[in-house]
Structures are given as structure tokens and as C-alpha cells.
Amino acid sequence: MPESISVYVNRSGHGTIDVGQSTLSTDRAFELSVENHGDPVHLYVSPGSTLADTLTVQRPNTYVDADETVTVPISVHGHDGPLSGTLSLETRFGANSTAIDVTLTGGVGDDRRVDVDERLATPATDDRSTDHPLDRIGDAIGPETIALGGLATLALLVGLATAAVVEGPFAILGIVMVCSGIAVGVALLVRDTSPPDDPRS
């Protein structure tokens, strides 16, 4: 949990502000725990000029109802080296005010940068990405299947051309013979490429 600073409004009088601690040293986010001991009030919280770019008050204008306790988160951003400044608290448009001295002990400067190996900035490459898709298809199908497919296509084209030129039963017979030859070739290829039977089965 973030470090918390207790703030009491209206405890000592109308609009008064009392804090549980007047100084804070931290390098992390912290919060204000605001307790109202009187009438509803607005509490204005703002960092001083030296901490304006480093501290962010999540609820800079906080409304606190009677007898209510609210939390005001304050985040700390990156900065160079230790920083010191104030955190101002006001009620009744500045009629009542107080301040907390804040010292930010952490910081990331140029002297604390980490050198990164240039090789880590180069994305890894996969040798397989250079393979052409047609090469992978050829490996999966095999040269015998490709050759048979080419011959079958050529034979079918010859048969169709013959049928277009020669009409009658001879054309039909030629197409039947071509298709039969293709079927026989496919059967032989399947037989040659199928795995041998396990003699133990």
C-alpha cells in the first residue's frame, strides 16, 4: 500500500487544516487521507513549482462531506535525481492553508541509463520463411505425382482434341482409352507410394 499522510480539516476551527506530518521523503506514489471534523468543505491540493512536473494529484479539488474521510492519491513520475518541494493544501479559496515538504529520493538520470546490446534490437529471422510456397507444395506431393498429373492432363487434352476433330464412335473410344490409361497410372502410383504391410499384423 502507498504511504499515507493524515489530513484533518475543520478540527481546530472552521476551515482549518492540520496534517499528521509536515515532511515526507519517498520515491513512490503516496496519498492523503483527509478527515472532515465539521461542515462540508473543498480541499485544494497542488504541488509547488519544483514538483509540478513530477507529482500528479488525482483529485486536486476534493469535496469532503461532513464527518467523511476521503483519499487523495498522488502519483510520482520519473525525474532526474532527488527533488525537493512543497505540496500545498488550501480551504476556503486560500483563506486557510498549509504545506507539506516533500523530498523525492529516487530518480533516473543520464548516468543510470542501461546499454542495450544491438543484437537484441534485431528481430529474429526464420530460415523457413525464405522457402517458396511452390517448393513446399512440391515436397509434399512428390515428383512422381507431379509428373503423372502432367501426363494425364496432356493425354486428356489430346483426347478432347481428337474428339473435336473426329466424330462418331471412334472419338468416344479414344476418350475411354485415355481415361482408362489415366486410371491405371494412378493405381500404379498409389501402390508404389503406399507403405508396406506390417508382417506382424
FIVOTI-581112 format. One record per residue (C-alpha): residue number from 0; x, y, z; residue in three letters. Coordinates in pm, 1 decimal, always signed. Layout:
<rs>
<r pos="NUM" px="X" py="Y" pz="Z" code="ALA"/>
...
</rs>
This chain:
<rs>
<r pos="0" px="+0.0" py="+0.0" pz="+0.0" code="MET"/>
<r pos="1" px="+119.8" py="+356.2" pz="-68.2" code="PRO"/>
<r pos="2" px="+235.2" py="+570.6" pz="+219.7" code="GLU"/>
<r pos="3" px="-48.2" py="+778.8" pz="+363.8" code="SER"/>
<r pos="4" px="-43.4" py="+1121.1" pz="+528.6" code="ILE"/>
<r pos="5" px="-333.0" py="+1208.8" pz="+758.3" code="SER"/>
<r pos="6" px="-501.0" py="+1544.7" pz="+697.7" code="VAL"/>
<r pos="7" px="-765.8" py="+1687.7" pz="+932.4" code="TYR"/>
<r pos="8" px="-993.9" py="+1969.9" pz="+821.2" code="VAL"/>
<r pos="9" px="-1224.5" py="+2171.5" pz="+1049.0" code="ASN"/>
<r pos="10" px="-1074.4" py="+2005.2" pz="+1355.9" code="ARG"/>
<r pos="11" px="-929.2" py="+2320.5" pz="+1511.8" code="SER"/>
<r pos="12" px="-1187.3" py="+2558.1" pz="+1369.0" code="GLY"/>
<r pos="13" px="-1386.1" py="+2639.6" pz="+1059.9" code="HIS"/>
<r pos="14" px="-1175.6" py="+2562.5" pz="+751.2" code="GLY"/>
<r pos="15" px="-857.1" py="+2482.0" pz="+942.6" code="THR"/>
<r pos="16" px="-609.3" py="+2224.5" pz="+810.5" code="ILE"/>
<r pos="17" px="-393.5" py="+2003.2" pz="+1032.1" code="ASP"/>
<r pos="18" px="-153.9" py="+1739.1" pz="+898.4" code="VAL"/>
<r pos="19" px="-19.5" py="+1429.6" pz="+1067.5" code="GLY"/>
<r pos="20" px="+331.8" py="+1500.4" pz="+936.3" code="GLN"/>
<r pos="21" px="+482.7" py="+1807.3" pz="+777.2" code="SER"/>
<r pos="22" px="+761.6" py="+1631.2" pz="+584.5" code="THR"/>
<r pos="23" px="+778.7" py="+1331.5" pz="+353.2" code="LEU"/>
<r pos="24" px="+1069.8" py="+1153.2" pz="+183.6" code="SER"/>
<r pos="25" px="+973.1" py="+896.9" pz="-77.1" code="THR"/>
<r pos="26" px="+1035.2" py="+773.9" pz="-430.8" code="ASP"/>
<r pos="27" px="+691.4" py="+617.9" pz="-473.6" code="ARG"/>
<r pos="28" px="+330.6" py="+726.1" pz="-504.0" code="ALA"/>
<r pos="29" px="+159.1" py="+830.1" pz="-183.2" code="PHE"/>
<r pos="30" px="-181.1" py="+953.9" pz="-70.8" code="GLU"/>
<r pos="31" px="-357.5" py="+1193.2" pz="+161.4" code="LEU"/>
<r pos="32" px="-620.8" py="+1059.1" pz="+399.7" code="SER"/>
<r pos="33" px="-849.8" py="+1357.5" pz="+459.3" code="VAL"/>
<r pos="34" px="-1084.2" py="+1356.1" pz="+761.3" code="GLU"/>
<r pos="35" px="-1350.4" py="+1623.4" pz="+796.0" code="ASN"/>
<r pos="36" px="-1448.6" py="+1716.8" pz="+1150.9" code="HIS"/>
<r pos="37" px="-1702.4" py="+1983.1" pz="+1059.1" code="GLY"/>
<r pos="38" px="-1907.8" py="+2126.9" pz="+776.4" code="ASP"/>
<r pos="39" px="-1860.5" py="+2015.1" pz="+414.6" code="PRO"/>
<r pos="40" px="-1552.5" py="+2168.4" pz="+260.6" code="VAL"/>
<r pos="41" px="-1341.0" py="+2172.7" pz="-55.5" code="HIS"/>
<r pos="42" px="-972.8" py="+2090.0" pz="-13.3" code="LEU"/>
<r pos="43" px="-737.7" py="+2217.4" pz="-285.0" code="TYR"/>
<r pos="44" px="-413.2" py="+2019.8" pz="-322.6" code="VAL"/>
<r pos="45" px="-135.0" py="+2131.2" pz="-558.0" code="SER"/>
<r pos="46" px="+240.9" py="+2071.5" pz="-589.1" code="PRO"/>
<r pos="47" px="+485.6" py="+2361.2" pz="-586.5" code="GLY"/>
<r pos="48" px="+673.2" py="+2475.9" pz="-895.6" code="SER"/>
<r pos="49" px="+969.7" py="+2240.8" pz="-846.4" code="THR"/>
<r pos="50" px="+742.9" py="+1935.2" pz="-824.3" code="LEU"/>
<r pos="51" px="+472.4" py="+2042.1" pz="-1069.3" code="ALA"/>
<r pos="52" px="+606.5" py="+1819.5" pz="-1348.6" code="ASP"/>
<r pos="53" px="+677.1" py="+1524.9" pz="-1119.4" code="THR"/>
<r pos="54" px="+374.1" py="+1498.4" pz="-890.7" code="LEU"/>
<r pos="55" px="+19.9" py="+1449.4" pz="-1018.1" code="THR"/>
<r pos="56" px="-268.1" py="+1497.4" pz="-774.4" code="VAL"/>
<r pos="57" px="-551.8" py="+1271.5" pz="-886.0" code="GLN"/>
<r pos="58" px="-818.2" py="+1478.6" pz="-706.1" code="ARG"/>
<r pos="59" px="-681.6" py="+1833.8" pz="-678.7" code="PRO"/>
<r pos="60" px="-1019.9" py="+1981.9" pz="-579.3" code="ASN"/>
<r pos="61" px="-1161.7" py="+1732.3" pz="-333.2" code="THR"/>
<r pos="62" px="-1504.5" py="+1774.5" pz="-179.1" code="TYR"/>
<r pos="63" px="-1521.5" py="+1631.8" pz="+172.2" code="VAL"/>
<r pos="64" px="-1864.4" py="+1597.6" pz="+327.2" code="ASP"/>
<r pos="65" px="-1930.9" py="+1639.1" pz="+697.9" code="ALA"/>
<r pos="66" px="-1771.5" py="+1363.9" pz="+909.3" code="ASP"/>
<r pos="67" px="-1637.9" py="+1199.7" pz="+593.7" code="GLU"/>
<r pos="68" px="-1292.8" py="+1058.1" pz="+518.0" code="THR"/>
<r pos="69" px="-1166.8" py="+1060.4" pz="+159.6" code="VAL"/>
<r pos="70" px="-841.5" py="+957.3" pz="-6.3" code="THR"/>
<r pos="71" px="-644.1" py="+1179.5" pz="-243.4" code="VAL"/>
<r pos="72" px="-394.3" py="+970.5" pz="-448.7" code="PRO"/>
<r pos="73" px="-73.5" py="+1139.2" pz="-565.5" code="ILE"/>
<r pos="74" px="+143.5" py="+975.5" pz="-831.8" code="SER"/>
<r pos="75" px="+516.9" py="+1027.9" pz="-881.5" code="VAL"/>
<r pos="76" px="+667.1" py="+1040.7" pz="-1231.0" code="HIS"/>
<r pos="77" px="+1023.6" py="+978.3" pz="-1347.4" code="GLY"/>
<r pos="78" px="+1275.2" py="+1251.0" pz="-1268.1" code="HIS"/>
<r pos="79" px="+1648.6" py="+1318.6" pz="-1258.5" code="ASP"/>
<r pos="80" px="+1798.0" py="+1277.3" pz="-914.6" code="GLY"/>
<r pos="81" px="+1649.2" py="+1388.6" pz="-580.9" code="PRO"/>
<r pos="82" px="+1392.5" py="+1668.4" pz="-588.1" code="LEU"/>
<r pos="83" px="+1253.9" py="+1877.0" pz="-304.7" code="SER"/>
<r pos="84" px="+947.2" py="+2096.5" pz="-297.8" code="GLY"/>
<r pos="85" px="+615.5" py="+2154.3" pz="-129.1" code="THR"/>
<r pos="86" px="+263.5" py="+2019.2" pz="-152.5" code="LEU"/>
<r pos="87" px="+12.2" py="+2292.6" pz="-74.5" code="SER"/>
<r pos="88" px="-326.9" py="+2232.8" pz="+90.8" code="LEU"/>
<r pos="89" px="-593.4" py="+2505.3" pz="+99.4" code="GLU"/>
<r pos="90" px="-955.0" py="+2552.7" pz="+201.4" code="THR"/>
<r pos="91" px="-1198.4" py="+2841.4" pz="+158.0" code="ARG"/>
<r pos="92" px="-1018.2" py="+2965.5" pz="-156.0" code="PHE"/>
<r pos="93" px="-686.6" py="+3008.2" pz="+21.8" code="GLY"/>
<r pos="94" px="-815.2" py="+3157.7" pz="+346.1" code="ALA"/>
<r pos="95" px="-667.4" py="+2856.9" pz="+525.5" code="ASN"/>
<r pos="96" px="-355.6" py="+2684.5" pz="+400.5" code="SER"/>
<r pos="97" px="-64.6" py="+2467.0" pz="+499.0" code="THR"/>
<r pos="98" px="+213.8" py="+2283.4" pz="+318.9" code="ALA"/>
<r pos="99" px="+395.3" py="+1952.3" pz="+334.2" code="ILE"/>
<r pos="100" px="+766.6" py="+1945.3" pz="+249.6" code="ASP"/>
<r pos="101" px="+823.2" py="+1661.3" pz="+1.5" code="VAL"/>
<r pos="102" px="+1159.8" py="+1515.4" pz="-96.3" code="THR"/>
<r pos="103" px="+1168.2" py="+1267.2" pz="-382.7" code="LEU"/>
<r pos="104" px="+1469.9" py="+1049.5" pz="-314.2" code="THR"/>
<r pos="105" px="+1468.2" py="+843.4" pz="-633.8" code="GLY"/>
<r pos="106" px="+1538.2" py="+942.2" pz="-990.7" code="GLY"/>
<r pos="107" px="+1659.9" py="+809.6" pz="-1324.0" code="VAL"/>
<r pos="108" px="+1914.3" py="+1030.2" pz="-1497.9" code="GLY"/>
<r pos="109" px="+2158.6" py="+1000.5" pz="-1788.1" code="ASP"/>
<r pos="110" px="+2418.9" py="+843.9" pz="-1561.0" code="ASP"/>
<r pos="111" px="+2187.3" py="+549.0" pz="-1489.8" code="ARG"/>
<r pos="112" px="+2092.4" py="+451.5" pz="-1840.5" code="ARG"/>
<r pos="113" px="+2131.6" py="+87.0" pz="-1938.4" code="VAL"/>
<r pos="114" px="+2322.3" py="-2.5" pz="-2255.3" code="ASP"/>
<r pos="115" px="+2131.6" py="-246.3" pz="-2473.4" code="VAL"/>
<r pos="116" px="+2306.5" py="-499.7" pz="-2695.2" code="ASP"/>
<r pos="117" px="+2237.2" py="-402.2" pz="-3056.9" code="GLU"/>
<r pos="118" px="+2176.9" py="-767.3" pz="-3141.5" code="ARG"/>
<r pos="119" px="+1868.3" py="-761.4" pz="-2919.2" code="LEU"/>
<r pos="120" px="+1718.0" py="-489.1" pz="-3138.2" code="ALA"/>
<r pos="121" px="+1738.6" py="-709.2" pz="-3449.9" code="THR"/>
<r pos="122" px="+1431.7" py="-930.5" pz="-3493.2" code="PRO"/>
<r pos="123" px="+1498.7" py="-1299.4" pz="-3525.4" code="ALA"/>
<r pos="124" px="+1453.6" py="-1447.2" pz="-3871.0" code="THR"/>
<r pos="125" px="+1320.7" py="-1788.2" pz="-3962.0" code="ASP"/>
<r pos="126" px="+1512.5" py="-1963.8" pz="-4241.0" code="ASP"/>
<r pos="127" px="+1193.6" py="-2137.1" pz="-4346.3" code="ARG"/>
<r pos="128" px="+1039.5" py="-1802.1" pz="-4437.3" code="SER"/>
<r pos="129" px="+1263.3" py="-1790.0" pz="-4748.0" code="THR"/>
<r pos="130" px="+1113.0" py="-2107.7" pz="-4892.0" code="ASP"/>
<r pos="131" px="+890.7" py="-2050.6" pz="-5190.6" code="HIS"/>
<r pos="132" px="+533.3" py="-2181.5" pz="-5147.6" code="PRO"/>
<r pos="133" px="+565.6" py="-2385.9" pz="-5468.4" code="LEU"/>
<r pos="134" px="+873.8" py="-2560.1" pz="-5325.1" code="ASP"/>
<r pos="135" px="+679.9" py="-2666.0" pz="-5016.5" code="ARG"/>
<r pos="136" px="+392.9" py="-2793.9" pz="-5234.2" code="ILE"/>
<r pos="137" px="+637.0" py="-2992.8" pz="-5448.9" code="GLY"/>
<r pos="138" px="+795.6" py="-3152.2" pz="-5141.7" code="ASP"/>
<r pos="139" px="+456.0" py="-3252.7" pz="-5005.8" code="ALA"/>
<r pos="140" px="+321.8" py="-3401.1" pz="-5332.2" code="ILE"/>
<r pos="141" px="+638.6" py="-3558.8" pz="-5471.1" code="GLY"/>
<r pos="142" px="+789.8" py="-3550.9" pz="-5821.6" code="PRO"/>
<r pos="143" px="+618.4" py="-3874.4" pz="-5933.1" code="GLU"/>
<r pos="144" px="+272.8" py="-3735.0" pz="-5862.7" code="THR"/>
<r pos="145" px="+351.9" py="-3411.3" pz="-6043.4" code="ILE"/>
<r pos="146" px="+484.5" py="-3598.0" pz="-6348.4" code="ALA"/>
<r pos="147" px="+182.5" py="-3827.6" pz="-6362.3" code="LEU"/>
<r pos="148" px="-52.8" py="-3533.5" pz="-6329.5" code="GLY"/>
<r pos="149" px="+119.1" py="-3359.6" pz="-6618.9" code="GLY"/>
<r pos="150" px="+98.9" py="-3666.4" pz="-6842.6" code="LEU"/>
<r pos="151" px="-265.9" py="-3723.8" pz="-6751.0" code="ALA"/>
<r pos="152" px="-352.3" py="-3365.1" pz="-6832.4" code="THR"/>
<r pos="153" px="-168.3" py="-3386.2" pz="-7164.4" code="LEU"/>
<r pos="154" px="-339.7" py="-3713.6" pz="-7255.4" code="ALA"/>
<r pos="155" px="-679.6" py="-3573.7" pz="-7166.8" code="LEU"/>
<r pos="156" px="-620.3" py="-3267.3" pz="-7381.6" code="LEU"/>
<r pos="157" px="-514.6" py="-3487.8" pz="-7675.0" code="VAL"/>
<r pos="158" px="-826.6" py="-3700.0" pz="-7631.8" code="GLY"/>
<r pos="159" px="-1053.4" py="-3396.5" pz="-7624.3" code="LEU"/>
<r pos="160" px="-884.4" py="-3250.7" pz="-7931.0" code="ALA"/>
<r pos="161" px="-925.8" py="-3579.5" pz="-8113.8" code="THR"/>
<r pos="162" px="-1293.0" py="-3595.9" pz="-8018.0" code="ALA"/>
<r pos="163" px="-1343.2" py="-3246.4" pz="-8151.2" code="ALA"/>
<r pos="164" px="-1192.2" py="-3339.1" pz="-8488.7" code="VAL"/>
<r pos="165" px="-1309.3" py="-3698.3" pz="-8527.8" code="VAL"/>
<r pos="166" px="-1676.9" py="-3759.2" pz="-8468.1" code="GLU"/>
<r pos="167" px="-1854.7" py="-4083.9" pz="-8406.4" code="GLY"/>
<r pos="168" px="-1775.4" py="-4397.1" pz="-8205.2" code="PRO"/>
<r pos="169" px="-1400.5" py="-4372.7" pz="-8269.8" code="PHE"/>
<r pos="170" px="-1383.2" py="-4044.5" pz="-8079.8" code="ALA"/>
<r pos="171" px="-1573.4" py="-4190.1" pz="-7785.5" code="ILE"/>
<r pos="172" px="-1347.9" py="-4497.1" pz="-7788.2" code="LEU"/>
<r pos="173" px="-1039.5" py="-4274.6" pz="-7784.3" code="GLY"/>
<r pos="174" px="-1160.6" py="-4079.9" pz="-7481.5" code="ILE"/>
<r pos="175" px="-1242.4" py="-4404.7" pz="-7297.9" code="VAL"/>
<r pos="176" px="-892.5" py="-4537.0" pz="-7366.2" code="MET"/>
<r pos="177" px="-732.6" py="-4215.3" pz="-7241.3" code="VAL"/>
<r pos="178" px="-935.2" py="-4220.5" pz="-6918.8" code="CYS"/>
<r pos="179" px="-851.0" py="-4588.3" pz="-6867.8" code="SER"/>
<r pos="180" px="-481.4" py="-4514.2" pz="-6906.2" code="GLY"/>
<r pos="181" px="-503.6" py="-4235.5" pz="-6650.3" code="ILE"/>
<r pos="182" px="-683.1" py="-4464.5" pz="-6403.2" code="ALA"/>
<r pos="183" px="-418.4" py="-4736.0" pz="-6443.6" code="VAL"/>
<r pos="184" px="-138.2" py="-4485.4" pz="-6389.2" code="GLY"/>
<r pos="185" px="-298.0" py="-4352.8" pz="-6071.4" code="VAL"/>
<r pos="186" px="-345.4" py="-4705.4" pz="-5938.0" code="ALA"/>
<r pos="187" px="+20.3" py="-4790.7" pz="-6000.7" code="LEU"/>
<r pos="188" px="+136.0" py="-4470.7" pz="-5832.3" code="LEU"/>
<r pos="189" px="-77.6" py="-4533.2" pz="-5525.0" code="VAL"/>
<r pos="190" px="+55.3" py="-4888.3" pz="-5500.0" code="ARG"/>
<r pos="191" px="+417.8" py="-4771.5" pz="-5523.7" code="ASP"/>
<r pos="192" px="+382.6" py="-4493.0" pz="-5268.1" code="THR"/>
<r pos="193" px="+172.1" py="-4680.5" pz="-5010.3" code="SER"/>
<r pos="194" px="+366.7" py="-4810.5" pz="-4704.6" code="PRO"/>
<r pos="195" px="+438.1" py="-5185.7" pz="-4691.0" code="PRO"/>
<r pos="196" px="+219.1" py="-5404.7" pz="-4475.7" code="ASP"/>
<r pos="197" px="+347.6" py="-5485.7" pz="-4131.5" code="ASP"/>
<r pos="198" px="+432.3" py="-5859.4" pz="-4134.1" code="PRO"/>
<r pos="199" px="+342.8" py="-5879.4" pz="-3765.3" code="ARG"/>
<r pos="200" px="-20.9" py="-5780.9" pz="-3829.1" code="SER"/>
</rs>
